[in-house]
Amino acid sequence: GDARAEAAGLLAAARAALSEEPTRAANLAREALQLYGALNDVEGRARSLLVLAEGESVPELAKHAAKDALAFFRELGDREGQSEALQRMLCASTSGAQRRGGGGPGSSSAWAAAKTLAHEVG
């Protein structure tokens, strides 16, 4: 329907904006997330959360979005999506740790899990 097409368009625009305008990308991903939520589209929500995690400038918010995406990808049994979400969590942990001047809690376990999943996905 129209809402699904609008959500897909928002998500595509968010992905396109990531490299040049990450804040705009995060806002577009939030809009797509709301629409996919209203549609009960788990995969759409997961994909929106991944883009949100990548565009979000606040490490804790990025990590939270990636963690939510991971839960949805697990629900779907999407191992590649799980790997992407874990990598986003790792990036957010690393970014936050750099700002705090130390290793973030759980970052080594996120890294180990990402490596394991990436190896299984191939």
SULCOR-V721322 format. One record per residue. N is the residue number from 1. PSI is psi as a letter, one per 20 degrees, with the letter a starting at -180 (999 if undefined). D_CENTER is the distance of its C-alpha to the mean C-alpha in Angstrom with 2 decimals. Layout:
n:N psi:PSI d_center:D_CENTER
n:N psi:PSI d_center:D_CENTER
//
This chain:
n:1 psi:a d_center:24.77
n:2 psi:g d_center:24.30
n:3 psi:h d_center:21.33
n:4 psi:g d_center:19.40
n:5 psi:h d_center:20.48
n:6 psi:g d_center:19.55
n:7 psi:g d_center:15.97
n:8 psi:h d_center:15.73
n:9 psi:g d_center:17.39
n:10 psi:g d_center:15.14
n:11 psi:g d_center:12.01
n:12 psi:g d_center:14.20
n:13 psi:h d_center:15.38
n:14 psi:g d_center:12.03
n:15 psi:g d_center:11.32
n:16 psi:h d_center:14.95
n:17 psi:i d_center:14.84
n:18 psi:g d_center:12.15
n:19 psi:h d_center:14.90
n:20 psi:h d_center:17.62
n:21 psi:m d_center:16.33
n:22 psi:h d_center:12.92
n:23 psi:g d_center:14.06
n:24 psi:g d_center:15.12
n:25 psi:g d_center:11.92
n:26 psi:g d_center:10.09
n:27 psi:g d_center:13.14
n:28 psi:h d_center:13.19
n:29 psi:h d_center:9.67
n:30 psi:g d_center:11.09
n:31 psi:g d_center:14.17
n:32 psi:g d_center:12.73
n:33 psi:g d_center:11.00
n:34 psi:g d_center:14.54
n:35 psi:g d_center:16.29
n:36 psi:h d_center:14.42
n:37 psi:g d_center:15.07
n:38 psi:h d_center:18.68
n:39 psi:i d_center:18.90
n:40 psi:k d_center:17.65
n:41 psi:n d_center:15.44
n:42 psi:g d_center:13.13
n:43 psi:g d_center:11.67
n:44 psi:g d_center:11.26
n:45 psi:g d_center:9.51
n:46 psi:g d_center:7.01
n:47 psi:h d_center:6.69
n:48 psi:g d_center:6.80
n:49 psi:h d_center:4.13
n:50 psi:g d_center:1.90
n:51 psi:g d_center:5.09
n:52 psi:g d_center:5.59
n:53 psi:h d_center:4.10
n:54 psi:h d_center:6.13
n:55 psi:h d_center:8.82
n:56 psi:p d_center:9.37
n:57 psi:i d_center:12.62
n:58 psi:o d_center:13.12
n:59 psi:g d_center:11.91
n:60 psi:h d_center:12.30
n:61 psi:h d_center:10.29
n:62 psi:g d_center:7.31
n:63 psi:g d_center:8.02
n:64 psi:g d_center:8.61
n:65 psi:g d_center:5.49
n:66 psi:h d_center:3.97
n:67 psi:g d_center:7.53
n:68 psi:g d_center:7.75
n:69 psi:g d_center:5.53
n:70 psi:g d_center:7.84
n:71 psi:g d_center:10.70
n:72 psi:g d_center:10.47
n:73 psi:h d_center:10.38
n:74 psi:g d_center:13.23
n:75 psi:h d_center:15.00
n:76 psi:i d_center:14.98
n:77 psi:k d_center:16.12
n:78 psi:n d_center:13.71
n:79 psi:h d_center:14.08
n:80 psi:g d_center:12.52
n:81 psi:h d_center:9.21
n:82 psi:g d_center:9.75
n:83 psi:g d_center:10.58
n:84 psi:g d_center:7.59
n:85 psi:g d_center:5.47
n:86 psi:h d_center:8.66
n:87 psi:h d_center:8.97
n:88 psi:g d_center:6.05
n:89 psi:g d_center:7.88
n:90 psi:g d_center:10.97
n:91 psi:g d_center:10.53
n:92 psi:g d_center:10.04
n:93 psi:g d_center:12.97
n:94 psi:g d_center:14.98
n:95 psi:g d_center:14.66
n:96 psi:h d_center:15.74
n:97 psi:h d_center:18.40
n:98 psi:h d_center:19.82
n:99 psi:h d_center:20.32
n:100 psi:i d_center:21.98
n:101 psi:k d_center:23.94
n:102 psi:r d_center:23.19
n:103 psi:p d_center:21.00
n:104 psi:q d_center:18.37
n:105 psi:p d_center:19.09
n:106 psi:i d_center:17.39
n:107 psi:h d_center:16.06
n:108 psi:h d_center:18.65
n:109 psi:h d_center:17.76
n:110 psi:g d_center:14.04
n:111 psi:g d_center:15.52
n:112 psi:g d_center:18.06
n:113 psi:g d_center:15.76
n:114 psi:g d_center:13.60
n:115 psi:g d_center:17.00
n:116 psi:g d_center:18.41
n:117 psi:g d_center:15.82
n:118 psi:h d_center:15.86
n:119 psi:g d_center:19.64
n:120 psi:h d_center:19.79
n:121 psi:h d_center:17.73
n:122 psi:999 d_center:20.03
//
